[in-house]
Each structure stands twice: as C-alpha cells, then as structure tokens.
Amino acid sequence: MKKTIHTEYDYTVGIVVNVDFRSETTVCAYAPCEENENIHLIDKWPQIPKSNEIALPTKIHYKRNTETVYSIGDTIQNSRIESFSEIPQSLKAEVNIRKAADFLREVNNHIIQTITVFHEKKNKLNPVPRLRYCITVQHLDKCYRDNLAKAVEMAGIRSAADRIDKVLYIDMYEALAIGLLSKKTIANDRFLICNIQNDFTAITPMEAKGGVASTLPSLQEYSELGADKLDEYFEGYIKQIILDLPSNNLPKSLDHSLNVMSKEFKRTMMFSIDFSHPKDIFLRPPPILSNAMLSNKFIQLEMDKLKEKVYDPLLDKIIDTLLSIIQDMDIKTCFFTGKLSSLPYFKSKLEEKLKSVSMLIIPENENHAINGAMSWVANAPLATQRTAPYISDVGQGERSKKGTSEFLDEGDSVYTHIIGIDFGTSYSKWYYQAVNSDNEVEFEDNVMISQSLAILHPISKSTYKWGYEAFEHYYGSSQAGSLLSRFKLLLHDPLAKGLDELNAINVISEYLKDLHSRIMETMKDIFNNKKSKFRYCMTVPVIWNDIQKRCMRSAAIKAGIISDADNPLKLLLLSEPETAAVYYSRNEEILSNLKPVITRTVICDAGGGTVDVTTYEYTKTDAGKLAIKEITSGSGHLCGSSFLDDSFKTLLLAKCHALLFTPNGLDIRNCVQNFVSNIKTEFGNGNLKPYQMTVSGHEVVITYKEMEEKVFKPIVSAIISLIAYQLRLNMLDHIIVTGGFSQSPYLQTQLKKKFGNSCFIYFGRPDEYSRAVVKGAILLAANPSIITQRTISRTYGIDIVAPFRKIKDPFDHRYIDNDNREWCRFVFNEIATREDVFEPNGYVEKQYWVTYPNDTYAAIYSTDVHEKKIYSTADRRAYLVAKRDIDTSKLTGFNVGDLIPVYIRLYFGRPEIQLEIRYSHISERYSFSSNTMILRKEDFNMAQNTLP
C-alpha cells in the first residue's frame, strides 16, 4: 500500500494543517486526515475585532527596543510598539528570519489551541493527534525557501527529531491549480495564473493533464508590475495637479502630504473605482497643504486623466506581458487573483485585448488555494524512512557504454514461438512466428485484426463485449451501454472518459484478456495441443513514459498474458517506430533507394490515436546486412486519424446550430460513421465537390474548403510539424509513413508538397501498413541486436544523500548526522541524460554506499525537463519510475558502521530499461516495467507534446 498520511502509523489519527503564508494576509485551515475534505478555516484570531474573520494580516508587533512580541495581526499603533508587515516578502533577506519565526510561532500556538478545543469536543478521552503541515510558498527562489525553512524550525513547528516530511511546502500557484481542478474549473490544457500583489506580479504558466497540474518552467515574478506602482503613478499625477494650481509657498513636507493622500486613495477606492461613471473625484488634501492652496480647497481628479496617468501605464504593461506569454506558450485559459484583479476597469481591458483566451477572476474570499493545498498534503506520499544510498562526491561513479550480453533472460531455447500484439487506438493486430525460423506465416486479416472497441457498463464501469461484437451489439441493441473507443488513450488521460487510473487499466486489461483468449484459441487450433511456450512482445507509442509502460504491463498481467511470477522478459514492450524501422529494413523498394553507406530515415507511424516520429540510420554492414541506429529520441502527439472524427463532429454540430436546429444524437453518430467509412479515406483525391448530408430532416452542406480548414488541415499540420522537428535535428534522406492514416490522400499530398523535393517518401502499401508494426515486433524480439544504437528520450537519476551544499541545496532537505556532518536528502544524482546514445545492452553503473546495518533502496527518477537541470527528487518535475528496497540487515561479516558499497547499473541499450543492483555477494535484476515499480496517481498522462 502506498504510504500516505492515511496509512502511516505516525499519522493514523493525525490532522493536516495548511498555513497560506502571504504578504498581506495569512489564512490557516485544518482537517482530520480521515476526513480531509472536511476543511475547517481558523478564525478568532487575537487582536481582530470580528471573531469570524479568517484572514490574519501578516504583521508582527514588538515592544519597542526589545525582542518581545507584543501581538500579531492588526493593532492600535502607539509609541510603545514597533511594527513590521509583509513578512514573507522580507524573507528574501536572512536578517528577517527571526520576525517570520516569531510570527509563525504565534500563529502555530493559535492553531494548536483551536485544534485542541475541536479535538476535545470530538474525542474527549483521546490525546491531541499528531499534526502534518503544508505551508504555501509565495516565492520560489532558493533564498526565500531556505529562510522560510529556517523560520519554521526556529518557530518550533518542526524539530530535528521530527520526520523530514512533517512539514511540506507547495507553491501557491500549484495549490490554486489543484483547487481549481477539484472543482473542474480547468480543462486538460495549458493555462496561466496571474497573481497581482502589492509588490510584484507573478505570471505562472501551467499545464493540466489527467487531473494533475504542473508548473511549466517559465514562471516569472515582475517587481515592476506590482499594484504598489499605482501609488507611485498616483502621487506623480496629483503632484502635477498641485503644481499647476495657484498657491502660496507649498510646504516643504509636500511629499509627506502626497503620501498621505495616496494612502487614503488606496484605502477607499483604488481597487474598487468604477470608470463607467464619468463623475470626477474630489480629494481633500491634508490641512498643511490645503492652507497653501489659494482658490481650490479640493484636488479634482478627472476620470480620463486618472485612467491615462495612473491605471493605464501599469495595466497595459501587465497585459502586454501576458499577451507575449500567451502567444509563446499557446495558453488557452487565464486565471487572475489579487486585489487589482477585481477592478472592473482591469477586467474590461482584459476582455478587449485577450479575446483569444477564456478568463476567470478568482475572488479573494474563495479559498481554492487552501482546498488544493489540503488535498495535496493529505494525499502526498510520506518519505521512506530508510536511508538513501550516499556518496562523498556528487560526481563519483563510473559511466560506461560498452556493450554486454549479461542482461539476458533464460534464452530462446525455452520458447517455441513469439507472439506479437500491436494494441492500437482504432484496431489491434497480432501475429506469431516460430523461434529461430525465418518462415513467415500468412497474415489473416479476419483473424489477426480486431477493432479496439468495448461496451462500458454505465454503473459498474466494467466492459462486457469487445471488438466487432461490441460494435454490432451497440448499434443493434437498445439495451447496450456506452460504446468505448480509443481506450488505449486512457493511459494519457483516464479522467477524460470519467474513469480513474485503476478503471482505465481494468478496461484495457479486459479487452486484452478477450483478445488473448482468441489468440490462444487460434494457436490451439493450429498446433493441435502440441506443447508450446510463447514469448510475447507488445508495441507502445514512443511518447509513452516509463509509468505508462508500467500500466501497460500491469494490464497485460491482469489480462493473464503473463503472470507476476514470470520472468519480466517474457513480455517485451517495444517502441512502435522502432519495430516499423525493422520491418521496412526488408522492403525491396526501400533497399533499392538506400545511399551507399548511411541513409537517414524518419519513421512516421501515423495511427488512429498517436503519431510517433523517430529518426534512424540504415547502415550497410560489411556482411551485406543492415544495421539500424536510433539517432534522435522519438517525438509524437495525439494527432491520429480518429481525431479527424472529432473535428468533423464539431464542424457538423456548428453547421446545425447555424441552421437553428438541434440535431438528433443518432443522426450525428450516423453522419460521423459515414465520414469514417466514405469521406475520410477519400478526401484529398481531387474531388472538390461539397459534401451534402441530411441531419434530422435538414440538408447540411459542408464545402471542400471548410472540410479542409476545420477538419484535415489542423491534424495534418501537426504531423508535418513533427517531421519538420526531426528534419531540423538531422539531414534526412528517407521518410517512411506507415499506419492506417498513411493511406489518406490528403496526408500524402501535403507531405509530398512539404518534403518531396528533399527526401524520398515511401507510404506503406495496403498490404503493409496495417501489419508493419506487429511483424516488425516479431523480428525485433527474435533479434534485439538488429538495433545497434538507442537514444534515450528522458533524463534519469537516482535518489541519494550527498554532502550539503549551502549555495545549491534547499535548507529544508538538510540533516546533521551523529558526527555533526551536514548532508542533503533527495538529491537527484543524474545517471543518463536525454539524447544520450547506447550500444546494444549498453549500461551506466554508479557506486554508492550505505552504513551497515541501515537498510537502503534504489529509487530511480526520470524527468522530461531538458531546458535546465533537475537537482532534487522532491522537484515535482521528477517522476518516480522504479523503486527497490535493499535489505542489508541479513548480511554477515560486517560490523556496525561499516560502509557497504552498492552498485546500481541501468541498462539503456535494450528495448526496455532494466535495473541491476549489486551489494556484497548479492545481485538482483529487474525490469523497469516489472512489478517492482511504484505507481502514483499524479504520474499518469505525462506524454509530452514535442511540437516545435
């Protein structure tokens, strides 16, 4: 079971606490961990007149000339106290840690007092439970984070004896996004959060995938765009007005008078002024200034001038900055928070200039960030209390790409046949071949091809008919559930179909179980009960990460294709473009067009859901055979032919609504089915006639131009971009297009137009495209060394402990050992970098240490981030893909305190990445996709859109 706050013994009856620590106000909340949705907001703050006020001003007051705290929050000012505000902002300077610690200590005392009263009412006999904290971080720079962690320790919220994960930190933007996602306010797309505070504006691009939000790497804080700039512009505006008025000698304290008026303007109307009413505003100046003014005892503020001189300079800069980011990052939705966001004039300017995106203003009294932080801390995995392996030097370790045949399974002699399964988005194919035989069996379409369809029960979420039977049952029975298609893509986004990740695996496994049973029936008929042992290979999209491959293997185990007890190499997961590259290396037309020595070839596998693109080198060897090298890591996107169906349906509905009628759902389904069967496969063959169809008694006409612009062009343009991306990385000689979409006349025409003059383009023949991937999988499984070089698509690292580096490491990851040495936990020790290349069976090995008799573990992380390095496994852009406990307590011949070397080797030169661990005399080997992997909910749907 995954250790979370709900299951770990330390926190079984615990309470989670969130401290939303912001510059102006601090809001706190708590919830029992077993009822983490039942959130209690903390009120009754001392010194606040309204007992139900939850927002505590982030201020602290000391008795003057002492370090004794007088109060926190608002208080009546007097000469006996010294006050400090905007405490989080001040934490960028180390000298202010004590003020933050004192404030947090007072806050925590009130939190504990409130929780004690709550708990005693609910559980009179039980002790007050343990608390786990989540502190919302407003600034992301390291100095701020470190100083905040020091303040938390100084405040006594966490001590050196506590678990390292008693206090967690989450940035406010991610907390806000989690809260919005829980309310289904955000769709699966890129969005942006603009937080306008007094002293800065933070613009945070984010991305939501499958219910998980992540911050994109271009977060920016703009100190010159804070709302306090309005004070500066306002003072300049009224100063010019005053200087233009007839007056006696103006007081020397004019700047003080301006500051007083600015504060009054800010307090009464700065964030609520309504420019839709054209009446001017009259301000009464301070007496010292009023006495110097001869005729006017009031200062008149013209509304147009107020906009021009005060508001427009700031608002226009903010909007221009937003526009640039929106265009660069393809942002679809913008959320705005902060006081200035509620200004009606700002909202009208946004609506005028940001017409291409949807916008939502988040009122300050809506606690989305608190809800998000509480949900996150209640479900965040607890750190394993084993000791991570450590090194004395972060750069230590030997790297090798030397080929080896060590990591092989029991051998081909054990298996009689290899069965390949190409589990596709629209159709699935299977094929088989005897081991050590070049004799190809006939590919029977009616036996070896099945539609990827299932009937989904609306209540149980289980499926009960599959393939062609599901299609016939759905269209032939009024009692059928919903027809589930494209469920392969559930591993990208299980929530898109209203399922969680477990149900997504169940749906896929139920389909595979039915498919496998049909395969076994066929094999039984062919071999007539002869003893056979099968090895399997399944193909997966190149954009799938290790987590999604793990899900695929879990589905195969659940389907009964293999078992947990089987050698993991009984099932190989192979990249779809790689298997296609192997298959087409035997194609006579391609062989006849090869260059004398090296031919650089892009394989574009254009299927129903994903389109995968990878570049390979075909090299003629001295023996007259071909060697295949992967020279760039693959890229891909969800732009397969089934997405044309979605675009056509959207266009058809828009046409119906333009004709002022609501179509019948069955008629729309029939029109889409007609599009799939008759239009999609022929579009682009030279027929420019409009398409006419009858929908619910109405004639609907779609022109060729509309069909091209709204349906085909966006999808085909995405494919062109994927190939162009590979072309920018390498000079290409060949482009091979396979998969069902490769037969589209429109796609073929556009690819020839774009690349035909520079490359030889080959489109899979009708007898090839549907079986190239699955047949290539058989060939590759039989001879893995035909791929002589592989390129990894992600950066991999190992979770270790290393000497603490004050400049680079977060303070809250530091701990001190018994010898008073400082160490840093959660270090991401890089072992291989994206685009590294490996020979067959090539590996990287590093040596680490563990102190006997401490148990340790090998935790492998990966990241898709390549713009800058990842330094910590606690970074949310690093994903846990494999973890294996290492038990040293049973070793003999060691004394307490002895250093045990641990060797961790990762094989990157095989179709699947594999892990080998060696310590003392013990050697253990695992597949990344074996059942040693840990699956986390937030690890789903990380397939990357690599469009340039």
N, C-alpha and C positions, 0 to 999 in steps of 0.2 A: 504493500500500500504506500502511496506517496505520502511522505511525512509533511503534513501541513499543521497549522495551529489546531486543527480539529482532532488530529490523531496523535501528536507527540505528547509524551507523558508529562512534560514540564508545563504544558499549557492546556491540559484536558478540560479544566474548568476555568479557563482564562477569559480575559476581556481584552479586546483590541481598542486602542486609543489612537485617534488622529489629532495631531496639532497642525493646523493650517496656519503657518507662521509667515505672515505677510507684513509688508512695510507699514501699512496704515492700521490694519486690524488683524487680530488673531482670533480664529474660531476653532473650538475644540469639540470633539464628539467621542462617544464610546459605544460599544455594543458587545454583548456576550458573544463569544466566538461561536457557540452553537446556534445563535440567532443573529448572525452578522448583518442581516438586512433590517433588523430592528434597531435603528440608529437613534441614540439619544444625544441631542445637542446640549452642551453645557451652558447654563446661564447662572444667574445670581452671583455675578462677579462682584467682588468688593469694590466700593467706590463708584459703582454705576447705579444711578438713581432708579432706572427701570429694571426691576428684578428679572423680567423675561428677556432682556437684551442679551443676544448671544455673541455679538461682535465686541470683543475687548480691544480698545485702542492699544496698539503696540507701543506703549510708553512706559517708562520707569522713572520713579522719582526717589532721590536720595536726600537724606538730611544734609544740608549744605556743609561742605568741607569734611564729610565723613563718607565711609563706605556702607553705611547703614541704610537699608531700603526703607523708604517711607511708605510707598504704595506703588501699584501698577495701574495702568488704565488712565482715565481722566481724573484730575483732581483740581481743587481750587488752588490757584497759584498764590504763593506768598514768598516772602524773602527768606524763609527758613528752609526752603527746599530747592533742589537743583534737578531739572527735568531733562530727559533725553527721549527722542522719538525716532521713528523709522529705524528701529534696532536691526532688523535683518539687513537693510542696506548698509548699515555701518559695519557689518561683519566682514566686509572686504578688507578691513584693517584689523590686524591682530590685537591692537590695543583695546578694542571694544568687546573682546570675548567675555570679559567679566560682566559687562552690562547685560549681554544676551543670556549668560548663565543665571544671573540673578533674576531676570525676567522669567525665564523658563522654570526656575525653581519655584517661584511664587505661583506660576500657572499650574505646575505639576502638583503642588500642595492642594490647590483648589480642586483639581481633577480627582485626586485621591480621596479628598473629603467628600466630594459628590458621589463618587463610585461607592465609597464605604456606606453612605446613607442608603443608596439604591440597593446594595447587596444585602445589607442587614434587614431591610424590609422584605426582600425576596427569599433570603436564606438565613434565617435567624441563628442557626447553630453552626453554619459553615464559616470557615475563615475567609477573609477577603482574598479573591483569586489573584493569580499572577497577571501582570499586565504585559502586553506587547504593544510597542509604539510604532506609529508611522508618522514621520514628520515631513510635511510638504515643503519642498525646497523651491524657493523663488528664483534663485540664481544658480547657474550650472557651472560657473568657473571653479577650479580646484581650490583656490584660496578660500572662497566662501564656504565650500563644502567642508574643508578641513577645519576651519574655525568654528563652524556650526557643530561639528562632531566633538570638538574640544569643549564647547559650551555645554553640550548635552552631558558629557562626563562630569564637568565641573558642577552642573546643576544636580547631579546625583540621580538622573533618570536612568543611566546605565553605568555600571561599575566594571572594573577589570574582571571581576569574578562572574559576571553575567555572560550568558550566551552572546556570541557575536551578533546574532540576528534578533536580539531582543528589541533593538531599535533599527528600523528600516527607513530609508529615505526615498521619496518619489518626487520627481519634479512636478510642479503644479499643472503643467500642460498635459502630461500623460495622465495625471489623476483626473483632470477635467474631461479628457477624451474618454477614459474608461467610464466615467459617469454618464456622459452623453451616449456612449454606445449601449449602456444598460437600458437607456430609455428609447433606444432605436432611433435616436436623432440623427445619427451618422450612418450613411451607406458605406459599402465597401469601396472606398475610393480615396484619393488624396484630398486632404482638407487642410485648413490653416486656422490657427488660433492667434488672434491679435489681442494682446493684453496691454492696455494703455494705463500705466500707473503714473504717479506724480513725477517720479524721477527718471523714468525710462519707458519705452515701448518695446515689448518683446514680440517678435513675429516668428511663430513656430510652425513650419510645415510638418504635417504628419500624414500617416497612411494607415487606413483601416483595412484589415484583411481577416475575414472569418471571425469577426467579433474581437479581434486583437488590434490595439493601436500601438504604433511605434513612431518615435520621433525621427524624422529624416535629418541628415547630418548638417543642415544649413540653418540651424537656429541662430537668430541674431538678436542682440539687445542694442537698442539705439538710445543712448543717453540724451541725444539732442532732440528726441521726439517725445519726451515726457510731457505730461499735462502741465507741469510747472512752467513750461515755456510760455503758456498763456499769461502767467503772472508777468513775465518779462516783457512780452508784447503789450500787455495792458498798461503797465507802468510807462512804457515808452509812448503809448498813444495819449494817455491823459496828461503826461508831462508836456507834450507838444500843444495840447489844448490850452493848458495853463499858461504856457509861454506866449501863446498868441492872444491871451486876454489882457485888457488894460489892468494894471495893478500897481500898487506901491512896491517897495522893495520886497521881493519874495524872501521868505525865511531861509536861513542857512540850512534848516532841517527839512528842506523840500523833499529830499529822498526818503526821509522817515515818513513824511506825510503821504507820499506816493505809496509806500509800502503798506501803510495803514489802510488806505483806500483799496489797494489791491486785495488785501486780506478780507476786507468786508465784501468786496465784489465776489471773491471766490466762495465765501461762506454763504452768501444769499442767492446768487444767480448764475455763477459761471457755468455750472454743469446742467442748468435747467432752463436757460434763457431760450425763449421761443421767438425766432426771427420771422415767423409768419405774421406776427402783429407788428405793424410798421411804426408804432409809437416809440419816440426817443426815450432814453433813460436819463434821469437827473440824479446826480450824486451830490450829497452834502459833504464838502471837504472838512478836515479837522479844523477846529477854531483858529489855530495859528495861521493856517493857510487862508481860511475864509476872511479873516480880518484884513489880509493884504490884498484881497480882490476888490476892486472899486465898484464895479456895477453888478457882476454876477456873483450871487452867493451860492449858486449851484453850478456844477460842471455838467454840461449837456453832452450825452453820448449819442451820436447819430447811429442808427442801426446799420445802415450800409457801411459807414466808416468802421464800425465795430467789427463787422464781418471782415472787411478788407484789411484792417490793420492788426487785428488780434487773432481771429479764428482761422482765416484762410491760410496765412503763412504756415501754421502748424498742420492743419488738416490736409492741405494739399501735399505737403511733404510725406505725411503718413500714407495717403492714398497712392501717390506716385511710387513709393517704396513697395506697397502691396501689389500694385499693377505689375511691376517688374518681376516679383517673385511668382505671382500667379501665372504669368506667361512662361517663365523659365521652367516651372515645375508642373505645369498642367494641373493646377488646382481647380477643384470643382465647387467647393463649399468653403465659406469663411465664417468663423465664429468670432464675436467681439465681446470682450469683457473689460471691466474697469469703468470708473465713473464717466469718463468722457464718451464712452460708447453709447450711453443712454441719451446723449444730447440730440434732440430732433434735427438740428441743422447738420450734424455729422452724418446722421442716418440718410438724410436727403441727398447729401453729396455722394455718399457711397452708392446709393441706388442709381444715381446719374452716371457715375463713372465705372462701376463694376457690374455692368449689365450681363457679363458672360458667366457669372457665378451666382449661386444662391447664398443668401446671408442670413445670419441669425444673431441677434443681440441677446446676450445672456445677462439677465438682471442680477445685481449683486446679492439679492436675497435668495437666489436659487443656488442650492449647495451641491451642484454637480461634482465639483472637485472633491468635496468631503465624501460623498457617496462613492466616487471612484476610488479614492484612497482607502476607504474602509473595506471595500470589496477586495481590493488588491492585497492588503496586508492580511486579511483573514484567510486568503487562499494561497499566499506566497509560500513556496516550499521552504521548509526550515533547512538550515545548513547541516550537512552531515557532520556529526561530532567526532568523526575520525580525523586523523592527522593527515593532511595532504602531503605528498612527497615534496621534498625541498632540495634546493641546490644552493651552493655557496656563491655561484656566479651565474647570473641570468643567461649569459651566452654559452654556458657549458653544454657540452653534448656533441656527439659526432654525427654528421649527416652523410648519408651515402645513397647513391642512385644505382649502385651496382646490381645487376640482375642476379636473381637467385631463384632456384626452383624449390626452396624449402617449403613454402606455404602451399602445399598441395593436399588434396583430400586422399581417400583411400585408394584412388586410382580408377582408370576407366574400366579395368577388368571386372569391377564389381557390377557395373551397369550393362544392361543389354541394349537399351535404346535411350535416346534423348527425345523428350517431348518439349516442343516449344509452344508458348502461349503468348500471343500478341493481344493483350486485353486493351481494346480500343474504345474510344468515346462513342462512336456510332456502331461499329462492328468489331467483333473479336474473331481472331483466326487461331487455328492450332495446326501443328504439323509434327511429324515424327521421322526419325531415321535411326537405323541400327548403328551402334557404336563401331568405329573402325571400318566403316563401309562408305564407299562413295556412290552407292546405288541410291538414286533418288526415287521415292515413292510418288505416285500420282497425287496431285493436289486436287481433291474433290470439293468443289465449291459448296455443294448442297450438304456436305458432311462437316467440312472444316471451317465454315464461316457461320457465325451466329450474330444476330442483332443484339446490341448491348441495351436491352430493354428489360424492365421488370414492372410488375404490378405491385404498388405500395399500399398496404392496408392503412387507412386514414387514422386509425386509433393506435394499433399496436406498433406501427412504423416498421413492420416486417414485410417482406416480399413473399409472394406465393406463386407467381408464374414468371417465366423468364424467356428471353429470346423471341423467336417468331410466335410462340404460344402466347406470350404476353401481348403482342401486337394484335393477334386475332381475337383474343379474349376481350381486350379493351374496346375494340371497335365493334365487337359482335355481342356484347352483353351490357345491359343497363345496370347490372349489379356490380360492375368492376370498380375497383378502387382507382387511384390515380396512376397514370402511366408514367413511370420514372425513366427518364433517359439521361444520357450524359453523366451517369453517376460516377464514372471514373474521375470527373472533375470535383467530386465531393472532397477529394483529398486536397484540393486547392481551397475549397470553401464549403465545409459541411453545413454551415448555417444558411447558405443560400437556398437550400431545399427544406429548411425548417428542421434539420437534424442536428444532433450533437456529433462529436467525433466518433464516439463509440457506435452510434447507429450508422454512421457513414461506413465504418469498417464492416458492420454487420450486413448492410445492403450489398456491398461489394463481395463479401465472402459468400453470401447466399447465391449470388449469380455465379461466382466461380465454382461453387460446390455443384450446381446444376451442370455447368459446362464440363467440369471434370468427370462427372458421372457419365456424361455422353461420350467423352473421350475414352473412358475405361470400357464402356460397352463396345465401342468400335475396336479397341485394341484386343479385347477378349474374342470378338468375332474373327479378327484377322489371325491371331496366334493360337486360337483353339485351345486355351488353357495351358499352353506351354509356359514354363517358368520364365518370367521376365522381371527385370528390375529396372525401373525408369529413373533417369535423371531429368530434372525439369529446368527450363530456362524461361523467364518471363521478361518481356521488354517494358521499359518505363521511359517516360519523357526525359529529355536531357535537363529540363529545368526543375525536375524534382530534386529536392534536397534529401539529406540522409534521413530526416524524420519521416518524410512522405514515403521513402522507400521502406522504412521500418513498418509503416502502416500497411504497405502492400504485402510485405512478408507476413505480417500478423493476419491479414485477410486470407492469405494462402494457407496458413496453418489452421485457421478457423474453418476453412473450406475442406480440410482433410487432404490437400495436395501433398503436404509434408507434415511431419509432427514435430513437436518441441524436442523430442529425443533424437531426431535425425541430425546428421552432420549438416551444418548450415550450407555447405557447398553442394548439397543435394539439389538445392534450388539456387540458380544464379539469376540475379537481376541485371539485365543488360540494357545499355543505352540504345534507344531506337535508331538514332542516326548512325551509331557505330555498327549495328547489325545490318543496316541498309548498305553501309560502305563495304562491308564484307560481301554481301550478296552481289552488288554491282561490280565488284572487282573481277567477277567471272563473266560479265556481259561482253559479248564479242564486239558490239559496236563501240562500246567504251574502250575496250582494249585496243581497238584499231585506231583510236584517236589519242592515245597516250603520247606524251612527249618522250623523247629518247631516254631520259633518266628519271626526272621527277615531274609529276603532274599534280598541281594543287587543285583540289576538288572540294566544292561545297556540297554537302548532302543536305537537302531541304526535305524533311519529312512532313508533308502537309496533310494532316489527317482531319478528323471531324472536330476535334477539340483543340489540341495543341498543335502548333507548328514549331518544329525543332530544327535548328540550323547549326551545323558544325563543319569546320574545315579540316580536311585530311590531305596527306600526301600519299599518292600512289607511287611507289619506287620499285623499279625493276631490279631484282637481285641478280647476282652472278649465275644463280641456278635457273634463271629464266622465270622465276615466280615473282609475285607481287608482295611487297611489304607495305603495311598501312600504318601511317603515323598520324595521330591526332595532334594538330599543331596549334589550335586555339580551343579554349574551353567553349562548350556549346552555349548557345543562347536560344531563347524561344519566347512564345507569347500565346495567350489564349485567343487565337485568330483563325481557328479551323473552320471548315465549311459549315458546321452546324450553326455558327454564329451568323451566317447569311440568313438562316431561317428566322432567327430573332429579329434581324434588321428588316426582313421582308414583312414580318408580322407587325412591327412598329409602323412601317410605312403604310400598310394596308389599313390599320386602325385609324391612322391620321387622315387617310383619304375618306374613310367612312364618316368620321366626325366632321370633316369639311363639308360633306354632303348632308349633314344634320340628321344622321340616324345612328342608332346604336346597333351594331351587328350581333347576330346570334353567335354564341360561342362555338357551336358545332360547325357553322358555316366558316368561321375563321380557321378552325382546325383543318377543314377540308381544303380550303384555299392554300394553307401552308403545306399540306400534304401534296397538293398539285404542284406547288412551287418546287418541292423537293424532287418529285418524280419527273417533271417535264420541263421546268423552266431553268432550274439551277444548273443542270447538266448541259444545257444547250446555249445558255446566254453567252454572247460574245462570238458566235459563229457566223456573224454577218447579217443576221436578221434584225432589222431596226424597227420592226413594226411594234406598235403599242400592245400592251397586254390587257385584255378585257376579261372581266370575270363578274359573275352575278353573286352578290352577297346580300342575303336577307331580302331578296326581291329588288335590289338596287343594282344598276350597272356601274361598276367601278372600272376606271381606265387608268393604267399606270404607263407612262411613256417610257421609252428605252432610256432616255436621259435621266429620268427620276430613278429608274431601277439601277442605273449605273452609279449615280451620285449618292444615293441613300443606302443602297444595299451592298453592291460589289466593291466599289472603289475604296471605302474606308478599310475593309478587311484585307483586300489585295495590297493596298498601300502599306499596311503593317508588315506583310510578308516581304515586300520589296525592301522595306527598311531593315529587316533582319538580315537579309542577304547583303545589302549595302554596308551594314555594320561589319560583316566578315570581310567584305571587299576592302574596307578601309584598313583592316588589320593586315591583309595579305594580298599579293597579286594572285588572281585566280585564273586557272586555265579551263576548268570544267564547272558546270553547275548541274547536279543531278537532282531532279524533282520527283519524289515518289509519294505514295499515299493517295487516298481517294480524291483529294482536292486537286491533285496533279493533273487530272483529266479535264479540268474546267477550261473551256476555250478562252474565256476572258482572262484567267490567270496566265495561261500560256502566252497569249498575245502580249500582255503587259510585261511579262518577264523578258520576252524576246525583244520588245521595244527598248527596255531599260538596259539589258545586259548582253543582247545578242551580238553586238559589234565587238565586244571584248572577250567573250567566253563561248566555248562550246556548251550548248544547253541540251540536256537529254531529259525527256519526260518518260517516266516508266510506261511501258506498253500495257495495254489492258490485261494481258496475261501475267504481268509482273507486279504492278503497283500494289495490289491487294495482298500479295504474299511475300514481297521482298523482305520485309522486316522479320517475319516469323521464320522464313527459310534461312535468312542470314543469321538469326539467333542460333539455329541448329549448327551451322557451320562454325560460328564463333565458340559455342560451348564445346564443340569437338576439338577445336584447335585455338585456344586462347592466345597463343603466341603470334598469331597472324597480325594482331595489333602490336606493333613494335614500339609504340610510344603513346603514352596517355598524358593528357593535360588536365590538371585539377581545376575545378571551377570555383572553389572556395578556399579560404584560409583556415587552417586547422591549428589548434593549440591545446595544451594540457594545463589543467588547473594545478598550480603548485604554490608552495610557500617559498618566498625569496627574501633576502635582506631588504629591510625597509629603506626606501629612497625618499627623503623628505621632499625633494623637488617634484617628483613624479607620482608617488603613491598616495592614495587617499588616506587621511588620518584615521578614519573610522575602520580601516582594514588592518591597522597596526595592532600588534600584540607584543608583549615582552615576555621572554622565556625565563626559566629559573636562573640562568646565568646572566640576566639583565641585558640580553641582546635583543635588538628590535627586529621584528620580522613583519612581513606583509602577507596577508592571506589573499586568496582569489586572484593570483597573478596569472594572466594569460600568457603562457610560455609558448611562443609560436614555434611550430614544428614544420609546417609547409605552407607556402604562400600561393594564393590564386595565380594561375598560369604557370606554376612550376611543372616541369615535364619529367616523366618517369619511364624507364625501360620496363619490359615485361618483368613482373614480380619485384619491381624496384621498391625500396623502402627507405624510411628515415627512422633512425634509432637515437634515443637520448637516454642518458644515465641520470638517475635521481637517487635520493637517499631517504631512508626512514629510520628513526631511532627505535631500536628493539626495547620493549615488546609492543610498541604502538602499532595498531592496525592502520592501514592506509588504503588508498583507492587510486584507480586510474580513471580520471574524468576527462573525456575528450570533448572539446567545444569546437564549433565552426562559426564562421561569420561570412556574410555576403558583402560586408563593407570593404571597399578597396580604396576609397578616397583617402582614408587615414587609418593608422594602426589602431587595433584594439589592445588595451593594456590590462584589462581586468575581466575575469569571467563573470563578475557581477554586472558588467555592462549589458544592458538589455538587447544589444545588437549581437551578442554572442549566444549561441544556442547549444545546449547540452545535447549531444547526439549519442554518446555511449558512456557508460559508467560501470566499472567493475571493481568490487571490493577486493582488497588484498589482505588476507589474514596471516599475520606474521607470528601470532601468539603460539602457534603449534610448532614453530621451528625449534630445532635443538642445536646446541653448541654455541649459543650466543648468551652474552651477559647483558644485564640491564644497562642501557645507554650505548650499546654497540651500534655502529652505523651499518645498516644493511643496504647494499646497492640494489636498486630496482631499475631494470632496463625496460623501456617502453618503446616498442617498434610498431610503426604504422606502415602497412603495405599499400602504396598508392598505385602500383603498376599492374593491378589486376582489375577485372571488370567491376568488382566491389571492393571497397576499402576494408581492410582487415587489421585487427589489433593483436599483437603478441606481447605478453608480459612475462618477464623472467626475473626471479629473485631467488637467491640461494640456489638450491638444486631444482627448483620448480619452474616449469614452463607451461604457460596457458595461452591458448589461441582462440580468438573469437572473430566472428564477422560483425561488422558494424550493424548489419541488418538482422543479427541473431536476437534471441530473446534476452540478451543482456542489456538491451537498450532501455532507457527510461523515456517514456512519452509524456510530455506536458501539454496541457490544453493550449497554452499560448504558442506552442511550437508548430501549430498547423499553418498551412497556407502561406509559406514563405517563398513560393516560387517567384522569381524576380522577372520583372518586365525589363528586358535589356535593350529595348528600342533606343536608338541614339537620339 
